[in-house]
Amino acid sequence: MVKILCPHCDEEIELDDDSSGIFACPYCDEEFEWNVDPAPSKSGGKAAVMTERKIRGLVYTVCVVFSLAIWFVSTLQGNA
């Protein structure tokens, strides 16, 4: 058995090792593909796909860095 996370609700799902195809999540009933060969793209290359989770992480990181930069500059101005 292999444990994966549903790409929609992030709940853990167990599938057989040799499973492949389209499945419905038992938690949110959304469909997802597992272990399926990707269709060739029209450009011939692999398209980079940013998932919602990756985008959220990137936004969070940018906000933290920006907040730290503001704090650092305000600290320097306070010591001058």
N, C-alpha and C positions, 0 to 999 in steps of 0.2 A: 504494500500500500504506500501511496505517496500522499503527503499532506500539502495542500496548496491553500492560498487565500483567495476568496472570491474577489474578482476585480471590481465588483460593485459595492459590496458591503463589508469587505475585509474579514468575513467570518472564515474559520478554518474548515476545509472540506477534505475528506479522504476519497481518493480515487485508486483504482487498481493500477499497478505499475505500467501495464501495457494499454491503459485507456487512452483513447484519442477521439476527438470529435467535438460536437456541440453538446453542452450539458446545461441543465437548469439548476441554479443554486437552491438547495433545500431551505435556506433561510430567507432569501429575498425574492426567489422565483425568477430572477433575471438570468438570461442565457449568456454563456461564455464559451470560448473555444479553448481546448486543451490539447497540446501535443499534435497540432495540425501544421503541416508544412505551409508556410506563407505563400500566397499567390505572388507571382512575379509582378513587380510594379512596371508601369509604363516607361519610367525613366531607366529601368534596368538596374538601379541601385536599391539598397535597402533604405527605406525612409525612416528617419529618426522620429519616434513617436513619444511625446512627453505625456505621461499619464497625469491625471488630476492630482494624484498624490505627490508626484515629482514637482509639479508646478507649485503646489501649496508649500512644499519644503523650500523651494527656491525663494518664494515670496517671504517666508518666515526668515530665512537667512539674510536676505537683503534688509529686512526691517531691523533685525538685531544689529547688523553691521552699521546701519545708518544711525540707530539709537546710540551705539557705542561711540561713533564719530562725533555726534552732537555733545554727548557727555564729556568726551575728551577735550573738545574745543572749549566748552564752557568751563571746564576745570582749569585749563591753561589761562583763560581770560580772568578767572578769579584770582589766580596767583600773580598776575602782572601788576 
